[in-house]
């Protein structure tokens, strides 16, 4: 929590300093200081820009901002003497953009704001930050971060989609009291309820995931509505979407990939007054169309991307040959739904492979236009519509009294939707946002070199001087392997204790695994700078099998691990694995070290002690 608060404070300081520069410096291009010796008054005005208020084109108008809010809007609005004026000629002023589907951790909020996305809806994550997010979005202080509304834990089945991200997720089992389960999520601070209905059957593979039953979906939606919360549903098949809407869902947060919307579905959406966040950006990644790479190559966006964002945009959501039909079906579904009057909201599903926070929303708007929305409708899908459908009354439009979340762009996105990418200035709460990709970002933490031990297993609980230990199996990827662990007495070289790791490798997954993982960061898979370390050293004994030590590292969590193997024989043995011998590993961005059993299938048992990163 302290780290988050420190980050907010630092962001506020940076934004304040930049605000001073942008508003007062005569070197800021056409933005001119008032020709008067009088002291400046609070606030500023943007004059001469075309204004799209989130719903309508207001033409050339003046917008006055005071105390973090919009004080006035009008074609003939007078600007107070001595007020700083931003020249908007040849430019368009938009409300701060809203991404209606993200998964936000790390620097997501800062990455989003840099590209004009000042509000986002987080669709699955740990709920402990709910109060901090609420405090942040109620504040008008200077910040370089987007505000978040969050679902907290998504509602899913044991082993289902959403349980594979390295943090424990409560799940709905066959005998779960669904009403009480939803009540617990709201008590944790969920702003809305997100359900996941996903068995992977839409993607043409044999792999299947457990998922919620139709009865559980119906019960969860009813429980959310009984507590006056929206119920939004992840689906990937038309039939699951049809059932979700019939059960009263307010929104589908993806469009299905297996079929185009049919007339009955469109009619049901309209009758229910449901809305949809099609997430065309991530469906384009599934289809392998290269839209993510095109975002990275865009001259207006590319220079603001971090290395991790570039890596994510270059990746693809699924392997195999490109299947443009996946995106084509979704585009046609958007066209049919939009023509029928169903509200379409812009959302990206960032930071999944092929997407990046902030930048991808500009690509999403272009995809919506490609699906048949007009430019103004695509802009509304990323501003006024998500605010209205999620009940946010203080943003999404440019109107007196609303929060001054604003984006000034060169050109006219009402004529060319890609003009949203030519951002001149982003204001959050009436303060300019620093847009350098490196400002305020979290560098990989550095652990003191003297701190080499990460596990001695001598206490009553599995602890580490930094980071944490967690079990890991292929169940998070659809496999069937099991692992268990416990502290035992009599470790290596007479130490008090050791860590016993045992379980069973079962067939059913291409690369089965089970074991324990050490994550050095304070959050799951957060990178830590271990560039000064030379080797992974540990004591091991076991059943004689060959095991793997895997390093997860690099600018993105999607990177493949680098592996070395070791044998756990019947006697305690010291294993020393030089970090330089892990091919392709980047110790400067170390995310996790896993000790795992793999093929062949069958039971396994090994013991670890005195694990060090020297």
N, C-alpha and C positions, 0 to 999 in steps of 0.2 A: 504493500500500500504506500509506504513512504517513497519507494522508488517512483511510483506513478505520480505522487504529489510533487516530487522533485521535478519530474519531467514537465508537469503542467507549469510549475513556477518558471522553469528555464524557458519554456516556450513562450510564456507571457512576456518575459524580459526581452527575448529576441524579437518578438512581434512588436513590442512597444518601441524598441530602438528602430526597427525597420519602418514602423509607422511614421516616426519622426522624420526619417530620411525621405520617405516617399511623399509625405505631405508638405514638407517645408523646403526641400532642396530645389533650387531653380534648375538644377541639372536634370530634373526628371522630365525630359522631353517637353511635351506640350502642356503638361500640368503647370499652371501658372499661379504664383502667389498673388494675392490681391494688391493692386497698386495703391497702397495706403500705408501710412506710417502708424496707423492705429494697431494696437495689439490684436492678435488673431482671436477670434471667438471660438468657442468649442464647436466641434463637428466639422463637417466638410460637405461640399456639394459636388455632384457630377452633372456637368452641363453639356448639352449638345449631342448626347448619345441617343440612338434609337433605344427605346425601352420596351422590352417584352416582360410583362408583369407576371408571367407564369400561366396566364390564360389568354391574354390579348396583346396585340401590338399597339402600344400607345403612341407610336410615332416618335418624333424628336421631343424630348422632355427633359426636365431638370429633376433630380432627386436629391433631397437634403437629408443628411444623417446627423443625428445628435444622440449622444449617450448610448451608443450601440443599437439604436433603433432608427427606423425610417421615420423622419419627421414630416416629410411632405413630398408629393409627387405631382408634377403638372407641367404643361407646355409653357405656361407663363409664370411659373413659380418664381418669386423674387428670392435672390440669394442675399442673406444678411451681409452687411458691410464687414469687411475684414475676415470673412469666412474663407478658408482654403477652398480652391476650386480645382477639380480634375476635369481636364478637357476631354470630352467624349466624342468629338467630331470624327465621323467615319467609323465609329465604334458602336457596339450594341451592349446594353446593360441587361443582365439576366439575374433572376434570383439564384442564390446558391444552389448548386445541383444536389440531388438526392439519389443515392443508390439504394434501391429497395431490396437488394439481396447481396449481402457480403458475409464473410467470416473474418472477424477482426481480431488479430492479436499482433504483438510486436509493434511495429511502427505503422500499422494500418491507418490509424486516424490521421497521422501526419501525412502519409502518402496520399490519402484521399484529398485532404484539403489543398495540397500543392497543385492539384489538377482541377480545383473548383468545386469538389464534392464536399459540401459543408455539413451534410447529414447523411447517415446510413443506417440500415436496419441489419443488425447482426442476427443470423439465423441459427446459430448453435454455438454454445460455449459455456464456460464455467460461470456460475451466477454470483460468485463472491464479489465481483466488481459492480453489481447492480446499483448500489447506493452511490458509489463514486461517479458512475456514468450519469446518474440522475442529477447529482450536484453540478457536474460539469455542464450539462445541457441547460440547466436553469440559470447559469451564470452569464453575465454579459462581459466578463473580463476578456482581455486580449488572449488569444490562444492560436496556435498553429495547427490545431487538431479539429477534425470533424466531430460532431456530436453523434452519439450512438443511442438507438433504441434497441433492446436486445431480448431475444427469446429465452436466454439462459439455456438450460439443457433442452435439446429437442426431445420429443417423445418418440421412442423407438423400441424395438424388441431386443431381447438378449442376443448379443452377437450381431445385431443388425447394423445397417449403415448409420454412422454417427458414433459408433463405439470404438473406432479404430485410430483415434487421434492422440493417444497417449495420455489421456486423463480419464478417470473413472466416470462413467455415465450411468445414472439410475435408469433402469429399463422396465418396461411393462411385460410382466410374465403372464402365463395363462390365468393364474388366480389373483392377479393384482386388482385391487380396488381402484379402478381407473379414476373415479371421481376424486378420491382422496389423493391420488397421484398428481392429478392436475392442480388440486389445491396446494399441494406442497410446492409445485413449481411457481405458482403465483406468490406464495408466501416467501419464496426465495427472491422475488423481485421481478419475475418475468413480465415484460411489457405486453407481450402477446404470446400465444401458444403455437409452437411449430411442431407439426407431426411429420414423421418420415415413413412413407410407404414405398419401399424399394426392395425388390428381390433380384434385380439385375436382368430380368427376363427381356427387357426392351433392347438389350445390346448384343443379341446374337451369340452369346457365349453359353457354355454349359454350366458355368458357375452360378450358384444361387445363394442369396442371403436370407436369413430369417427376417420376417417383417411383421408388422402389426396385422391382426385379423380385421376383417370388415367390421365386426362387432366392436372391437377396441377403438377403431377409428370413429365410429358413430358415437361411442360413449365419451371419448376424449373431446370431440367437438362440442357435444352437449355440455360437458363439464366446464369447458372454457366459456361458453356463452352464458352459463348460469352465473359465472363470476365476471361477466361483462368484459371479456377479453376476446379479441379476434382470434380465430383459428385458421392458420395458414398451413398448407399441406404440400410437401414434396412428393411428387409422383413422376414416373417416367413412362407410364402406359396410359392409353386412352381410357381403358376400362377402370383403372384405379382413379383417374381423374373424374370419370363419370360418377363413381361411387362416392368420392369425397364431396362432390357438389351435391349429390342427392342427400348426403348426410348433413348438409348445412354448412360446409366449409365456406369461409369468406373469400378465400384466395388460393390459387395454385401458385406456388413460388417457383415452378418450372413449367414449361410446356413439355408434354410427352414427346418421346422420340420415335415411337413405333408406328405412328399413323397420323394422318391429318385429322383435324377436328371434323366430326360429321355434323349434320344438321341438328340431330337430337342433342348433341353436346352443346352446340352453340345456343340452342334454344334454352337448355337447362341453365347455362351460365347467365343468360340474359334474365331469365325468370327469377333466378336467385339473387340477381344484382351482384354477382360475384365478380372479382377482378383477377387479373393474372399478371405475374411477373415472368415473362417467358425466358429470361436469361439466355438470349440468343448468343451472347459472347461465349459462354461455356459450351453451348450446343455446337457452335462453330468449331470449337476446339475438339469436341468429340468427333465431328465430321472430318476434321483434318483439313480445313479450308485455308489455313494460314492467316486468318484474320488477326490472331494475336501477334504474329511476327510483323504484320503490316502496321500495327499500332506502334511497335518498337521502332519501326523505320520512319514513322511520321516525323517530319522536321520540327514540328511544333511540340511534340510530346517526348520524343526520344531523349533529348538532352536533360530532361527532368527525371528520368528513370534511375532508380538504384540498380546495382548489379543484380540484386535478388529479383527485382521486378523484371529486368531484361531476361533473366533466366526463366522466370515463370512464363513470360509471354512467348518464349521460344519453344516451350514444352507443349505436349499434346495430352489431352485428357485420357485418351485410349490409344492402344497400339493398333497394329494391323493396317490394311490399306485404307486410304481416305474413302469416306462414304458421304459424298456431298448431299445425298438424299436425306440424311438426318437433319441438316440445316434447312433444306428445301421444304421438307414437311412442316417444320416449325414456322418458317416464314409464311407458308400458305395458311397455317392455323391462325397466326396473328392477323393475316389479312381478313379471314372470315370472321373472326371474333370482333375485330375493330369495325368492320362494316356493319356488324349487327349491333354495335353500340356498347360492347363490353369494354370496360376501362382496361387499358394496357399500361403497366408501369415499367419503367426502365430499371433493370437490375442486372448485375454481372456475374454473381457467384464468385467474385474475387476472394482470395488469391488462388483459386484452382488453376491447374496447368492451362496455359493459353490466355490467362487473364492477369491483370494487375490492378490493385486498388487505384481508384481515381482515373487513370488513363483509359481503362477499358470502358468506362461509362460513355466516353465520347464515341467509341466504336459501337457501343450498344445503340446509341441514338441513331447512328447512320444505318444500322441494321433494321431498326424500326421503320425508318423511311423507306428502306428497300422492301419492307414488308407491306408498304402501302399507307403508312401514316404520313400526313403532311408534316412539313418542318415544324410548324407551330405545335402540332399535336405531339411530335417527338419531344420537343422542349417541355411541353406540359407533362409528359410522361416522366420527366426527370426533375420536376419542380412542384407545380401546384397539385397534380393528381396524387402522388404518394403522400403529400402532407394531408390532403383531405381524406384519403381512404384509410390512413392510419391514425387520423384524429389529431394531427399536430396543428395547433391553431396559430402558432407564432412565426411560421416560416413557410417557404415554398412559393411566396408571391412577393411582389414589390408593392407595398401599400402602407400608408401611414400607420404607425404603431407596431408594425412587425419588426422582428429581429433583422438587423442590417447584415444579412448574409448575402453577398453580392458577387457577381462575376462580370468583369468588363472585358470584352473581346474585340479584336480588330475585325472589321467586316460585318457581314449580316447573316447570321445563321438562319434567319427566316428565308433567305434566298439560297444559302448553301450550308447545310447542316454541319459540314466539317469546319466551318468558321468557329465553332465553339472551342476548337483546339488552339486557336491563336489568342491565348489568354494574355491580357495586359496586367490586370490586377485581380486578386481575390481578396475580398474582405470577409472576415468572420467576426461577428458581433461588432461590426463597424471598424475593425482594426485590420490593416493589411496583413496578409499571410506571407511569411518568408517562403520563397519558392525554390531555393537551392536544394537539390536533392540531399545534400549532406548536412544542412542546417538542422540541428535538433535530433538527428537520427541517433539510434542507439548503437554505439560501437560495441564490438564483442567485449564482454567483460574479461578482465585480466585477473587471474588468481595468483596470489603471491607464489614465487618460485619455490619457496621453502615448504609450501603445502603440497606434498606429493601424495600422501595417503588418501585414498577415496573409499576405503572399506576395510576395517579390521574385524568387524562382526563380533566384537568382544562384549557388547552391552546387551541390554534387554530388548532393544529394537534395532532395526536396520537403519542406521543413520550414516551420514557422511559429513565431513567438515564443510563441504559445499556440494551443491547438487543433490540428487536423489536416486534411489534404486527402485526399479519397477519390474514386475514380470512382463514377459512379452511372448506371444505365440502367434502362429499363422491364422488363428481364429479372427483376428482383426482384418484379415484379407480373404476370409471365406474358408479357411482350412479347418481341420478338426483336431489338431494336436493340443495336448494339455501340458501344463507345468505347475509345479507346486514348489514352495521354498520354505525353509525355516532355519532359525539359528540353532546350532548344535554346539556341544561342549568339545574341548580338545582340538584346537586348531593346529596349524603348522608350527613347527619349532616351539611347541609348548605353550602357545598362546591360549587364551581363555576359550575362544570360540571360533567358529567358522560358519560359512553359509552353505547349507545343503540345497542343491537344486536337482529336482527329479521330475519325471513325467513320462509321457509317451508321445512319440512321433507317429502320426497316423497318416496313411495315404489319403488322397482327395484334393491335394493342392500341389501345384507344380514344384514349388520350392518350400517344402514344409520346414518349420522351425519352432523351437520352444526354448526359453532360457530366461536370463535376467539382463536388464539393461541399466547402465549407469548414465544419467543425464547430468552434465556438469552445470547447466544453467539453473536459474531460479524458476523458469517456466519450461514446460516440455519442449524439447528440441531447440531451445534458445542457444545460439552459438556462444562459445567461450574461447578466448584466445589462449591456446596452449602451444603457441609457436616456439616457446622456449624449452619445451619438454623433448626428450629424446626417445623414450621407450615406455611401453605398457608392460609393467612387471607385476606378476602375481604368483601365489602359491596355489597348486591345484592337485587333487587326487580324485580317483573315480573308478569307473568300470572298464577302463581300457579303450573306450571309444575315442574317435577323433572328433574334436569340437572346433567351433569357429569363434574367433574374436573379430567383430565387425566394427569399423569406425564409420559413423555418419558425420559428414562434414560438408563444408562449402556454403555458397551464398544462398542456397535454397534447400528447403526440407525435402524436396522431391528428388534430390540427388541419390544415386545408387551408393550403397555402402562399399567400403573397401575391406577386404577380408584376408586374414591369415589364419592358419589352423594350428591346433596343438593337440596333444594326446594327454588324456587324464588317466594315468596308471594307478596302481594300487597304493603307492607310497607318495607322500607329499613331495612335490617337485617344483622348483622355481622355474617359471617360464618368463623369458624376456623377449618381447617383440618390438624391434625398433620401429618408431613411427614412420621413418623414412621408407620402410619396407612395405607399408600399406599403399599399394599403387593408387595414385590419383587423390589420396587423402590430403586435406588442407587443415593441419592442426591449428592454424590461426582462426579457424571457424569450426571448432569441434562441437558437435551437437550431441553425440551419444556414443557410448561404447557398449556393445552387446556381446554376451557370452552365451552361445546357443548350441543346441544339438540340432542336427539335420538328418539327412538320409544316412543309413537305411531306417525304415520304419521299425518301431519297437520301443521298449522301455529304455530309460537312461537315468544315470545318477552321477553327479559329480559335485565336488566341494571346492569352494573358493575361500582364500584367506589372503590378507595383506596385499590388497590390490592397490597399485600405485601408478601414477602418471609421473614419471621422473624426468 
